[in-house]
Amino acid sequence: MDPKARLIAFYLPQYHPIPENDEWWGKGFTEWTNVAKAKPLFPGHNQPHLPADLGFYDLRLAEVRQAQAELAQAYGIHGFCYYHYWFNGRRLLERPFNEVLSSGKPDFPFCLCWANENWTRRWDGKEKQVLMAQNYSDADDLAHIQWLVKAFQDERYIRINGKALFLVYRVSQLPNPQRTSEIWREYAQQAGVGDLWLCAVESNFSDPQRDATKFGFDMTVEFQPNYVGLAQVDRLWHRLTSYLYTTHGHFIYDYRAFIQAMNRLPEVTYGRYPCVTPAWDNTARRKTAAFILKGANPQDYGAWLRQAIHRYPRPLEENLVFINAWNERAEGNHLEPCQRWGHAYLEATRQANTST
């Protein structure tokens, strides 16, 4: 059966060591460092999220990147949305995508999401200690788009009606998003890549849910889990989390109840691509105040994804649904096979996108 939507999975490149992480977190640090040390905190707590088919891979290896793409494609994922870390011309965790771009392999669609946050020591409770800061300017916007067009020119780059798709994670951090979008669009036209399809991610921080066209962008992308939305529809949850943590200093919420809460959120009046998450549990990263979606399972995830696909019917070219994520194992949200679920989440993904 033909797919109903183009499914795009967020992709984390932090599965290889870099000098900065060696300095900040210890020699040889990668995402696996946090994943492997995670422990179950209560009966039925699904930790750690250990890999199955692909093992404890290193993204510097082309064979790993090829295997990931083949697996994703086999189960109906249209492409990856690589997190892109740009700090005034300095990029971090850039090697995997650089090699994807330069080698032309894997032959699998992709787009980029600029994760434009300061890097801090939030994971160990020292959020105010900045490791790498963002500084915005017109000159940096121009330098940034000059680099980005190299990716936009790639035949694999995901486009919406001919326009290169580019996401910004924290648009509210941009001093003048309208001006930034103008600089980007003008240079992209000059460089011969045509217009852009700019999307603002509705992150869980200070970014309001609002019409992206009012500040120069085309649409928004929902981001899950949506803590802000949960507080809107569950007032008891809002009151409780205002004063206390739950088990072991973390917040716990039932996965099925969370999906039901998301489905109760009022419809927005602007263009927004939906997003779902197969699970969420960032206790591997956070010693306190982690958020756990308890009882996450492939069946409920598949039903949620099916609802998202059919909720906003559009032509296939425009019908994007985002999945958070392909491989965010230290946050417990991944489609990649793990030792507990095997290929069950991938199979649920394929079934959701081909069912009537």
C-alpha positions in Angstrom: 0.0 0.0 0.0 1.1 3.5 -0.7 2.3 5.7 2.2 -0.1 8.4 3.5 2.6 10.8 4.7 6.3 11.5 4.5 7.6 10.5 7.9 10.7 12.4 9.1 12.7 11.3 12.1 14.9 13.6 14.2 18.4 12.3 14.2 21.0 12.9 17.0 24.7 12.8 15.8 26.3 12.5 19.3 27.5 9.0 18.9 31.2 9.7 18.4 33.7 11.5 20.5 34.7 15.1 19.9 37.4 17.3 21.7 34.8 19.6 23.3 32.9 16.7 24.9 36.1 15.2 26.1 36.9 18.4 27.8 33.4 19.0 29.3 32.3 15.5 30.2 35.3 13.3 30.2 37.5 11.5 27.7 35.6 9.4 25.2 32.2 10.8 26.1 29.4 10.0 23.6 25.6 9.5 23.9 26.4 5.9 24.8 28.1 7.1 28.1 24.8 8.1 29.5 22.8 5.3 28.0 24.9 2.5 29.4 24.9 3.8 33.0 21.1 4.3 33.3 19.4 2.1 36.0 15.7 1.2 36.5 14.3 3.3 39.3 11.0 1.4 40.0 9.4 -1.9 39.0 8.7 -1.9 35.3 11.0 1.0 34.6 12.5 0.4 31.1 16.1 1.3 31.6 18.7 1.1 30.2 17.8 1.4 26.5 20.5 -0.9 25.1 20.9 -1.3 21.3 20.0 -4.5 19.4 20.8 -4.8 15.7 23.2 -1.9 15.3 25.1 -2.4 18.6 27.0 0.4 20.3 27.9 2.1 17.0 30.3 4.9 16.1 28.8 7.4 13.6 32.3 8.0 12.2 31.8 4.7 10.3 30.1 4.9 7.0 28.8 1.4 7.4 26.8 2.4 10.4 25.2 5.3 8.7 24.3 3.1 5.7 22.8 0.5 8.0 20.7 3.1 9.8 19.3 4.4 6.5 18.5 1.0 5.1 16.7 0.1 8.3 14.7 3.3 8.3 13.8 3.0 4.6 12.7 -0.6 5.0 10.1 0.5 7.6 8.7 3.5 5.7 10.7 6.4 7.2 11.1 9.0 4.4 14.1 10.8 5.8 16.2 12.0 8.7 16.2 15.5 10.2 19.8 15.9 11.4 20.4 18.2 14.4 22.8 20.9 13.2 24.9 22.8 15.7 26.2 26.2 14.5 27.8 28.7 16.9 29.0 31.7 14.9 30.7 29.7 12.2 31.8 26.9 14.6 30.0 23.6 14.2 29.9 20.8 16.7 29.2 17.1 16.2 29.5 17.9 12.5 31.6 14.9 11.2 28.7 12.4 10.5 26.7 14.9 8.4 29.8 16.3 6.7 30.6 12.8 5.5 27.0 12.1 4.5 27.2 15.3 2.4 30.7 14.8 0.9 30.3 11.1 0.1 26.8 11.1 -1.3 26.0 8.1 0.9 23.7 6.9 2.2 21.3 7.6 -0.6 18.5 8.6 1.8 16.6 11.9 2.1 17.5 14.4 4.8 17.0 17.9 6.1 18.5 20.0 8.9 17.3 21.4 12.2 19.4 24.2 13.7 19.6 23.4 17.4 20.3 27.0 18.3 20.6 26.7 22.1 23.5 27.5 24.3 25.3 24.4 25.4 25.3 24.3 29.2 25.8 21.8 32.0 22.1 21.3 32.3 22.5 17.5 32.4 24.3 17.7 35.7 22.2 20.4 37.2 24.4 23.4 36.3 22.3 25.0 33.6 23.7 28.5 34.2 27.2 27.3 33.3 27.5 28.0 29.6 29.9 25.7 27.6 29.2 27.2 24.2 27.1 30.3 23.6 25.0 31.5 20.7 25.6 35.1 19.5 23.3 36.4 16.8 24.0 39.0 14.1 23.2 39.8 10.4 26.7 38.9 9.5 26.4 35.5 11.2 23.0 34.9 9.5 24.7 35.4 6.2 27.7 33.2 7.0 25.3 30.5 8.2 23.2 30.5 5.0 26.4 30.5 2.9 27.3 27.2 4.5 23.7 25.8 4.5 23.3 26.2 0.7 25.9 23.5 0.3 23.5 21.1 1.9 20.4 22.5 0.2 22.0 21.9 -3.2 22.2 18.2 -2.5 19.7 16.1 -4.5 18.8 14.1 -1.4 17.7 17.3 0.5 14.0 17.2 1.4 12.0 19.9 -0.3 8.4 21.0 -0.1 7.1 21.9 -3.5 10.6 22.6 -4.6 11.6 24.6 -1.5 14.4 23.4 0.8 13.0 22.5 4.3 15.0 24.0 7.2 14.0 23.9 10.9 15.0 26.2 13.7 14.6 24.8 17.2 14.4 28.0 19.2 13.1 30.8 17.0 12.3 32.9 20.1 16.0 33.1 20.7 16.6 35.0 17.4 16.7 38.8 18.0 14.8 39.4 14.7 13.5 36.2 13.1 11.9 38.2 10.3 15.3 39.8 9.4 17.0 36.4 9.6 14.5 34.8 7.3 14.9 37.6 4.8 18.7 37.3 4.7 18.4 33.5 4.3 15.8 33.7 1.5 17.7 36.4 -0.4 21.0 34.5 -0.4 19.4 31.2 -1.2 17.8 32.8 -4.3 21.2 34.3 -5.3 22.9 31.0 -4.9 20.4 29.3 -7.2 18.7 27.0 -4.7 15.4 28.8 -4.9 13.1 29.7 -2.0 13.3 28.0 1.4 10.6 26.3 3.4 11.4 27.6 6.9 9.8 25.9 10.0 9.8 27.0 13.6 9.9 24.1 16.1 7.5 24.5 19.0 9.9 23.6 21.7 9.1 23.2 25.4 10.8 26.3 26.6 9.8 29.9 26.0 8.7 29.5 22.4 5.0 30.4 22.2 2.6 28.5 19.9 2.0 31.1 17.2 1.6 31.6 13.5 5.1 31.3 12.1 4.2 33.4 9.0 4.0 36.5 11.3 7.8 36.4 11.7 9.0 35.3 8.3 8.6 31.5 8.5 6.3 29.2 6.6 5.0 26.8 9.2 5.7 25.4 12.7 6.6 21.8 13.7 5.0 20.4 16.8 7.5 18.9 19.2 6.8 16.0 21.5 6.6 15.5 24.4 4.7 18.8 24.8 4.9 19.7 28.5 3.3 23.0 27.9 0.3 21.5 26.2 0.0 18.9 28.9 -0.3 21.6 31.6 -3.0 23.2 29.5 -5.3 20.2 29.5 -4.4 18.6 32.8 -4.7 21.2 35.6 -4.0 18.7 38.3 -0.7 17.8 36.6 0.1 21.6 36.4 -0.6 22.1 40.1 1.4 19.1 41.2 4.5 19.8 39.1 4.5 23.4 40.3 5.4 22.2 43.8 6.9 18.8 43.8 8.6 16.0 41.9 7.3 12.5 42.0 9.2 9.2 42.3 12.9 9.5 42.9 12.8 13.3 42.1 11.4 12.8 38.6 8.1 13.5 36.9 6.1 10.5 35.8 3.1 10.4 33.5 1.3 7.5 31.9 2.1 7.2 28.2 -1.5 6.4 27.1 -2.9 9.2 29.2 -0.4 11.5 27.7 -1.5 10.7 24.2 -5.1 11.2 25.2 -4.1 14.6 26.6 -2.4 15.6 23.4 -5.5 14.7 21.4 -7.6 17.0 23.7 -5.5 20.0 22.8 -7.4 22.7 20.8 -6.7 22.9 17.1 -4.4 25.7 16.1 -5.4 28.3 13.4 -2.0 28.3 11.6 0.0 25.7 9.6 1.7 23.1 11.8 3.2 19.7 11.1 2.3 17.1 13.7 4.9 15.2 15.8 4.7 12.0 17.9 7.3 10.3 20.1 7.6 6.6 20.6 8.5 7.1 24.3 10.3 9.5 26.6 12.5 9.0 29.6 15.6 11.2 30.1 16.7 9.8 33.4 19.9 8.6 31.7 20.8 12.3 31.3 19.3 14.0 34.3 19.8 13.2 37.9 16.7 15.1 39.0 13.6 16.5 37.3 13.6 14.1 34.4 10.3 13.4 32.6 9.2 9.7 32.2 6.3 8.5 30.0 5.6 5.4 31.9 4.2 2.4 30.0 5.2 3.5 26.5 4.7 0.7 24.0 4.7 0.2 20.2 0.9 -0.4 20.0 -0.1 2.9 21.5 2.6 4.7 19.6 1.4 3.2 16.3 -2.2 4.3 17.1 -1.0 7.9 17.9 1.1 8.1 14.7 -1.9 6.9 12.7 -4.0 9.6 14.2 -1.4 12.2 13.4 -1.1 11.1 9.8 -4.8 11.3 9.1 -5.5 14.4 11.2 -4.3 16.9 8.7 -4.7 15.3 5.3 -2.6 16.9 2.6 -1.1 15.8 -0.7 1.9 13.5 0.0 4.4 16.2 -1.1 3.2 18.4 1.7 2.0 15.8 4.3 4.9 15.7 6.7 4.8 14.0 10.1 7.8 14.2 12.4 8.9 11.5 14.8 11.0 12.3 17.8 13.3 10.5 17.3 15.3 8.0 15.4 18.1 7.6 18.0 17.7 9.7 21.1 18.5 6.8 23.4 19.5 8.9 26.5 16.0 10.4 26.3 14.4 7.0 25.8 12.8 8.0 22.5 14.1 6.0 19.5 12.8 3.9 16.7 16.2 2.1 16.3 15.9 -1.5 17.6 16.6 -2.0 21.3 16.9 -5.2 23.3 13.4 -4.9 24.8 11.3 -4.1 21.8 13.4 -5.2 18.8 11.8 -4.0 15.6 8.3 -3.5 17.1 8.4 0.3 17.0 9.6 0.2 13.4 6.8 -2.3 12.4 4.2 -0.1 14.1 5.6 2.9 12.1 5.2 1.0 8.8 1.7 -0.2 9.6 0.5 3.2 10.7 1.6 4.8 7.5 0.1 2.2 5.2 -3.2 1.5 6.9 -6.5 3.1 5.7 
